[in-house]
Structures are given as C-alpha cells and as structure tokens.
Amino acid sequence: MFETINLRTGNRTELINITREISEVVEKSGIRNGIVTLFVPHTTAGITINENTDPDVIIDILKEINKLIPFEDSYKHLEGNSAAHIKSSLFGVSETIMVANNELLLGTWQGIFFCEFDGPRNRKVYVKIMGDSEA
C-alpha cells in the first residue's frame, strides 16, 4: 500500500508530530505484520523519531540545531537556504518502522516528526507499507 500525506508548515523551522496520521494509514492498510517506510521528497526537510510527550524536547532540538547550523553563515548557495539543506542531510529523509498486530512498533515515548527547515511550505510524506494481513 502507498499513500501520500500532505502538510502545510507554518514556520521557518518546526517539527510536526505526524504519528497519528501514520498510525491511521497503517490501520487502514489492514497490514498485520510488516514494515512502514516513510520518505520525505524534499531537500530542505526531513523526518525523525523522538520523544512525543514533553514538547520542550522539540523546542530544545530546534534551538540547538538552529544554533549549530545558523541561517546566515556566509554560505555559497544562492537561494539562501543552505542551512536547511544541511539540516535535512543530518536528520535524513526516511524512516522505517516495524508494524505488528496492525500497529506501529514505537517505544513508549516515541513519536514520528516531520522536520521543516525552510518553511512555511506545502510538503509531502510518502508512506509505503509492506507486509501480510494475516496474524
């Protein structure tokens, strides 16, 4: 099964929890056991798995990544978004998650986050689920 999730980001940098949307796609697929692969088809965005309970974790991640890779730093890229390209490369554009009993196998505190580094923009996350529909 293949599906596209469309997002509209609202800030230059942000992490958007998309765990619920991915869980809904998995549930709808009927796949009992397998894997879900997530792919972000953008060079200035990414995807990550991290804590989804305390929102301060996301605030801290964004604060530190923006400090480590500032928006302005005498970059050569003419579009002015080199920092976003670097952040995307460091976070990565894909994640693979196991599925068991038609549910994502995430840790207790884990969530899936779309990472915007050059927003606001319209974005996509491709979702591919492979597995079997038998218990």
GROMACS elastic network, one bead per residue, 0.5 to 0.9 nm:
[ bonds ]
;  ai    aj funct       b0    kb
    1    29     6  0.65974   500
    1    31     6  0.88780   500
    1   127     6  0.80893   500
    1   128     6  0.57942   500
    1   129     6  0.52609   500
    1   130     6  0.67891   500
    2   126     6  0.73393   500
    2   127     6  0.56375   500
    2   129     6  0.64971   500
    3    25     6  0.75692   500
    3   125     6  0.84719   500
    3   126     6  0.60300   500
    3   127     6  0.51403   500
    3   128     6  0.66294   500
    3   129     6  0.87208   500
    4   124     6  0.65027   500
    4   125     6  0.57424   500
    4   127     6  0.60120   500
    4   128     6  0.88412   500
    5    21     6  0.77592   500
    5    22     6  0.84338   500
    5   123     6  0.83461   500
    5   124     6  0.55700   500
    5   125     6  0.50837   500
    5   126     6  0.64000   500
    5   127     6  0.75150   500
    6   122     6  0.72471   500
    6   123     6  0.58192   500
    6   125     6  0.65940   500
    6   126     6  0.88806   500
    7   121     6  0.82046   500
    7   122     6  0.57682   500
    7   124     6  0.60010   500
    7   125     6  0.79610   500
    8   119     6  0.88928   500
    8   120     6  0.71830   500
    8   121     6  0.57969   500
    8   123     6  0.61001   500
    8   124     6  0.87494   500
    9    12     6  0.82038   500
    9    13     6  0.86978   500
    9    14     6  0.77472   500
    9    16     6  0.81640   500
    9   116     6  0.70469   500
    9   119     6  0.61669   500
    9   121     6  0.53871   500
    9   122     6  0.64347   500
    9   123     6  0.73616   500
   10    13     6  0.84587   500
   10    14     6  0.79792   500
   10   119     6  0.65269   500
   10   121     6  0.71985   500
   11    14     6  0.61067   500
   11   116     6  0.77568   500
   11   117     6  0.84972   500
   11   118     6  0.80082   500
   11   119     6  0.53117   500
   11   121     6  0.84346   500
   12   116     6  0.69157   500
   12   117     6  0.59190   500
   12   118     6  0.50737   500
   12   120     6  0.55794   500
   12   121     6  0.87128   500
   13    62     6  0.72200   500
   13    66     6  0.84358   500
   13    84     6  0.86075   500
   13   115     6  0.73944   500
   13   116     6  0.50178   500
   13   118     6  0.62665   500
   13   119     6  0.63225   500
   13   120     6  0.80802   500
   14    58     6  0.83271   500
   14    59     6  0.86874   500
   14    62     6  0.69822   500
   14   114     6  0.81181   500
   14   115     6  0.59823   500
   14   116     6  0.51209   500
   14   117     6  0.68654   500
   14   119     6  0.82882   500
   15    47     6  0.85635   500
   15    48     6  0.88129   500
   15    58     6  0.67779   500
   15    59     6  0.87751   500
   15    61     6  0.89716   500
   15    62     6  0.78360   500
   15   113     6  0.56436   500
   15   114     6  0.55117   500
   15   116     6  0.61930   500
   15   117     6  0.88342   500
   16   112     6  0.82074   500
   16   113     6  0.51283   500
   16   114     6  0.50620   500
   16   115     6  0.65542   500
   16   116     6  0.79332   500
   17    20     6  0.77619   500
   17    21     6  0.87899   500
   17    52     6  0.74191   500
   17   111     6  0.66466   500
   17   112     6  0.57528   500
   17   114     6  0.64788   500
   18    21     6  0.53329   500
   18    22     6  0.63102   500
   18    23     6  0.86380   500
   18   111     6  0.76176   500
   18   112     6  0.56144   500
   18   113     6  0.55987   500
   18   114     6  0.65857   500
   19    22     6  0.52167   500
   19    23     6  0.60390   500
   19    24     6  0.85862   500
   19    52     6  0.89267   500
   19   110     6  0.89250   500
   19   111     6  0.55579   500
   19   113     6  0.71467   500
   20    23     6  0.50481   500
   20    24     6  0.61560   500
   20    25     6  0.87400   500
   20   111     6  0.88195   500
   20   112     6  0.86814   500
   21    24     6  0.51587   500
   21    25     6  0.64319   500
   21    26     6  0.88137   500
   22    25     6  0.51459   500
   22    26     6  0.63080   500
   22    27     6  0.86788   500
   22    36     6  0.88235   500
   22    38     6  0.88266   500
   22   104     6  0.84668   500
   22   112     6  0.82454   500
   22   127     6  0.76866   500
   23    26     6  0.50727   500
   23    27     6  0.61204   500
   23    28     6  0.85564   500
   23   102     6  0.88122   500
   23   103     6  0.68245   500
   23   104     6  0.65466   500
   24    27     6  0.50629   500
   24    28     6  0.60557   500
   24    29     6  0.85322   500
   25    28     6  0.51139   500
   25    29     6  0.61218   500
   25   127     6  0.80214   500
   25   129     6  0.86779   500
   26    29     6  0.51400   500
   26    30     6  0.69374   500
   26    31     6  0.68205   500
   26    32     6  0.87818   500
   26    36     6  0.77465   500
   26    99     6  0.80305   500
   26   102     6  0.64908   500
   26   103     6  0.68100   500
   26   104     6  0.75435   500
   26   129     6  0.71900   500
   27    30     6  0.58010   500
   27    31     6  0.73852   500
   27    32     6  0.86584   500
   27   102     6  0.58420   500
   27   103     6  0.69330   500
   28    31     6  0.82072   500
   28   102     6  0.89780   500
   29    32     6  0.86717   500
   29   102     6  0.83685   500
   29   129     6  0.76181   500
   29   133     6  0.86253   500
   30   102     6  0.66370   500
   30   132     6  0.83901   500
   30   133     6  0.58224   500
   30   134     6  0.89848   500
   31    34     6  0.69309   500
   31    35     6  0.89086   500
   31    99     6  0.78928   500
   31   100     6  0.84935   500
   31   101     6  0.79823   500
   31   102     6  0.56885   500
   31   103     6  0.88234   500
   31   129     6  0.75640   500
   31   130     6  0.73593   500
   31   131     6  0.58884   500
   31   132     6  0.54307   500
   31   134     6  0.76621   500
   32    99     6  0.69412   500
   32   100     6  0.58057   500
   32   103     6  0.75858   500
   32   131     6  0.71583   500
   32   132     6  0.59296   500
   32   134     6  0.59909   500
   32   135     6  0.59990   500
   33    98     6  0.77234   500
   33    99     6  0.51518   500
   33   101     6  0.59208   500
   33   102     6  0.63694   500
   33   103     6  0.83425   500
   33   130     6  0.83339   500
   33   131     6  0.55047   500
   33   132     6  0.56613   500
   33   133     6  0.68478   500
   33   134     6  0.75582   500
   33   135     6  0.72506   500
   34    97     6  0.87058   500
   34    98     6  0.59646   500
   34    99     6  0.50183   500
   34   100     6  0.67306   500
   34   102     6  0.86553   500
   34   129     6  0.73035   500
   34   130     6  0.55288   500
   34   132     6  0.64454   500
   34   133     6  0.88709   500
   35    96     6  0.67009   500
   35    97     6  0.56251   500
   35    99     6  0.52271   500
   35   100     6  0.85026   500
   35   104     6  0.85186   500
   35   128     6  0.82832   500
   35   129     6  0.58271   500
   35   130     6  0.54982   500
   35   131     6  0.63560   500
   36    95     6  0.82517   500
   36    96     6  0.57055   500
   36    97     6  0.53300   500
   36    98     6  0.63519   500
   36    99     6  0.68685   500
   36   104     6  0.82206   500
   36   127     6  0.67918   500
   36   128     6  0.55999   500
   36   130     6  0.64006   500
   36   131     6  0.86514   500
   37    94     6  0.70746   500
   37    95     6  0.58341   500
   37    97     6  0.65177   500
   37    98     6  0.88452   500
   37   126     6  0.80497   500
   37   127     6  0.58718   500
   37   128     6  0.51755   500
   37   129     6  0.63823   500
   37   130     6  0.83591   500
   38    47     6  0.81553   500
   38    93     6  0.80335   500
   38    94     6  0.52820   500
   38    95     6  0.52274   500
   38    96     6  0.63175   500
   38    97     6  0.83331   500
   38   125     6  0.66024   500
   38   126     6  0.56503   500
   38   128     6  0.65668   500
   38   129     6  0.88255   500
   39    46     6  0.84603   500
   39    47     6  0.78885   500
   39    93     6  0.56929   500
   39    95     6  0.68768   500
   39    96     6  0.89487   500
   39   124     6  0.86456   500
   39   125     6  0.57414   500
   39   126     6  0.50685   500
   39   127     6  0.66699   500
   39   128     6  0.84183   500
   40    43     6  0.84168   500
   40    45     6  0.71095   500
   40    46     6  0.61189   500
   40    47     6  0.69710   500
   40    92     6  0.86826   500
   40    93     6  0.50285   500
   40    94     6  0.63081   500
   40   114     6  0.82891   500
   40   123     6  0.82418   500
   40   124     6  0.63663   500
   40   126     6  0.63194   500
   41    45     6  0.82053   500
   41    46     6  0.86241   500
   41    93     6  0.72644   500
   41   123     6  0.83517   500
   41   124     6  0.68675   500
   41   125     6  0.70433   500
   41   126     6  0.76770   500
   42    45     6  0.55899   500
   42    46     6  0.74793   500
   42    88     6  0.84168   500
   42    93     6  0.77340   500
   42   123     6  0.77487   500
   42   124     6  0.80722   500
   43    46     6  0.78734   500
   43    84     6  0.78870   500
   43    85     6  0.58056   500
   43    86     6  0.89362   500
   43    88     6  0.63212   500
   43    89     6  0.78713   500
   43    93     6  0.82154   500
   44    81     6  0.78738   500
   44    82     6  0.84774   500
   44    83     6  0.84483   500
   44    86     6  0.78853   500
   44    87     6  0.73475   500
   44    88     6  0.53516   500
   44    89     6  0.83289   500
   44   115     6  0.88444   500
   44   116     6  0.71481   500
   44   117     6  0.56769   500
   44   118     6  0.58766   500
   44   119     6  0.87774   500
   45    84     6  0.70775   500
   45    85     6  0.76061   500
   45    87     6  0.76415   500
   45    88     6  0.50786   500
   45    89     6  0.86046   500
   45    91     6  0.84964   500
   45    92     6  0.82848   500
   45    93     6  0.71812   500
   45   114     6  0.75769   500
   45   115     6  0.54452   500
   45   117     6  0.54263   500
   45   118     6  0.71208   500
   45   119     6  0.88962   500
   45   123     6  0.85562   500
   46    87     6  0.79201   500
   46    88     6  0.50600   500
   46    89     6  0.77834   500
   46    90     6  0.86167   500
   46    91     6  0.58648   500
   46    92     6  0.53849   500
   46    94     6  0.73403   500
   46   113     6  0.85312   500
   46   114     6  0.61184   500
   46   116     6  0.67437   500
   46   117     6  0.79773   500
   47    88     6  0.83039   500
   47    91     6  0.65309   500
   47    92     6  0.62628   500
   47    93     6  0.54671   500
   47    94     6  0.61595   500
   47    95     6  0.69750   500
   47   112     6  0.73485   500
   47   113     6  0.56979   500
   47   115     6  0.53074   500
   47   116     6  0.86415   500
   47   125     6  0.89253   500
   48    91     6  0.65535   500
   48    92     6  0.75346   500
   48    93     6  0.82285   500
   48    94     6  0.79499   500
   48    95     6  0.70815   500
   48   111     6  0.84225   500
   48   112     6  0.59963   500
   48   113     6  0.53279   500
   48   114     6  0.67248   500
   48   115     6  0.71540   500
   49    52     6  0.86636   500
   49    95     6  0.80650   500
   49   106     6  0.89149   500
   49   110     6  0.62955   500
   49   111     6  0.55301   500
   49   113     6  0.60146   500
   49   114     6  0.89523   500
   50    57     6  0.84458   500
   50    58     6  0.84285   500
   50   109     6  0.76129   500
   50   110     6  0.51602   500
   50   111     6  0.55886   500
   50   112     6  0.67211   500
   50   113     6  0.74229   500
   51    54     6  0.69001   500
   51    55     6  0.82745   500
   51    57     6  0.68505   500
   51    58     6  0.79443   500
   51   108     6  0.87851   500
   51   109     6  0.51219   500
   51   111     6  0.58715   500
   51   112     6  0.85823   500
   52    55     6  0.69140   500
   52    57     6  0.81285   500
   52    58     6  0.82703   500
   52   109     6  0.58254   500
   52   110     6  0.55706   500
   52   112     6  0.78900   500
   52   113     6  0.86217   500
   53    56     6  0.88749   500
   53    57     6  0.84758   500
   53   109     6  0.61699   500
   53   110     6  0.79893   500
   53   111     6  0.83569   500
   54    57     6  0.59031   500
   54    58     6  0.78905   500
   54   109     6  0.89543   500
   55    58     6  0.55040   500
   55    59     6  0.66023   500
   55    60     6  0.88374   500
   56    60     6  0.60323   500
   56    61     6  0.85337   500
   57    60     6  0.50961   500
   57    61     6  0.61752   500
   57    62     6  0.87167   500
   58    61     6  0.50300   500
   58    62     6  0.62022   500
   58    63     6  0.84807   500
   59    62     6  0.53406   500
   59    63     6  0.60928   500
   59    64     6  0.86722   500
   60    63     6  0.50291   500
   60    64     6  0.61152   500
   60    65     6  0.84993   500
   61    64     6  0.53509   500
   61    65     6  0.60413   500
   61    66     6  0.84534   500
   62    65     6  0.52268   500
   62    66     6  0.59622   500
   62    67     6  0.83818   500
   63    66     6  0.53828   500
   63    67     6  0.61613   500
   63    68     6  0.87296   500
   64    68     6  0.60234   500
   64    69     6  0.84082   500
   65    68     6  0.50762   500
   65    69     6  0.59096   500
   65    70     6  0.80013   500
   65    87     6  0.75758   500
   66    69     6  0.51352   500
   66    70     6  0.52030   500
   66    71     6  0.72267   500
   66    83     6  0.84828   500
   66    87     6  0.88201   500
   67    70     6  0.55422   500
   67    71     6  0.88418   500
   69    72     6  0.85282   500
   69    73     6  0.82381   500
   69    83     6  0.59169   500
   69    84     6  0.85477   500
   69    86     6  0.77018   500
   69    87     6  0.73465   500
   70    73     6  0.63362   500
   70    83     6  0.64017   500
   71    80     6  0.81818   500
   71    81     6  0.72591   500
   71    82     6  0.76566   500
   71    83     6  0.54057   500
   71    84     6  0.78164   500
   72    75     6  0.71392   500
   72    80     6  0.80578   500
   72    81     6  0.87302   500
   72    82     6  0.86374   500
   72    83     6  0.76422   500
   73    83     6  0.83922   500
   75    78     6  0.80987   500
   75    80     6  0.75556   500
   75    81     6  0.86020   500
   75    82     6  0.64073   500
   75    83     6  0.81616   500
   76    79     6  0.89367   500
   76    80     6  0.82904   500
   76    82     6  0.78948   500
   77    80     6  0.61381   500
   77    81     6  0.72549   500
   77    82     6  0.59610   500
   78    81     6  0.80403   500
   78    82     6  0.84708   500
   79    82     6  0.75684   500
   80    83     6  0.80987   500
   81    84     6  0.53641   500
   81    85     6  0.67037   500
   81    86     6  0.89840   500
   81   117     6  0.86443   500
   81   118     6  0.68285   500
   82    85     6  0.50801   500
   82    86     6  0.62686   500
   82    87     6  0.86461   500
   83    86     6  0.51687   500
   83    87     6  0.61799   500
   83    88     6  0.86125   500
   83   117     6  0.78573   500
   83   118     6  0.85625   500
   84    87     6  0.51196   500
   84    88     6  0.61066   500
   84    89     6  0.86514   500
   84   116     6  0.82496   500
   84   118     6  0.56591   500
   85    88     6  0.51555   500
   85    89     6  0.63209   500
   85    90     6  0.87810   500
   85   117     6  0.78821   500
   85   118     6  0.85627   500
   86    89     6  0.51810   500
   86    90     6  0.63206   500
   86    91     6  0.87822   500
   87    90     6  0.51020   500
   87    91     6  0.61460   500
   87    92     6  0.82544   500
   87   117     6  0.69432   500
   88    91     6  0.53010   500
   88    92     6  0.56336   500
   88    93     6  0.68957   500
   88   115     6  0.79998   500
   88   116     6  0.85220   500
   88   117     6  0.72493   500
   89    92     6  0.51624   500
   89    93     6  0.75523   500
   91    94     6  0.88884   500
   91   115     6  0.81879   500
   92    95     6  0.81564   500
   95   112     6  0.89221   500
   97   104     6  0.67140   500
   97   105     6  0.66924   500
   97   106     6  0.75921   500
   98   103     6  0.84587   500
   98   104     6  0.61250   500
   98   105     6  0.54479   500
   98   106     6  0.80839   500
   99   102     6  0.60505   500
   99   103     6  0.53522   500
   99   105     6  0.55947   500
   99   106     6  0.89643   500
   99   129     6  0.88353   500
   99   131     6  0.83264   500
  100   103     6  0.54370   500
  100   104     6  0.66174   500
  100   105     6  0.65407   500
  100   135     6  0.87990   500
  101   104     6  0.84815   500
  101   135     6  0.68590   500
  102   133     6  0.84181   500
  103   106     6  0.87855   500
  106   109     6  0.79057   500
  106   110     6  0.57755   500
  106   111     6  0.72790   500
  106   112     6  0.89735   500
  107   110     6  0.50870   500
  107   111     6  0.82348   500
  108   111     6  0.88128   500
  114   125     6  0.80892   500
  116   119     6  0.61400   500
  116   120     6  0.79333   500
  116   121     6  0.84705   500
  116   123     6  0.87668   500
  117   120     6  0.87581   500
  118   121     6  0.75030   500
  119   122     6  0.83304   500
  132   135     6  0.80632   500
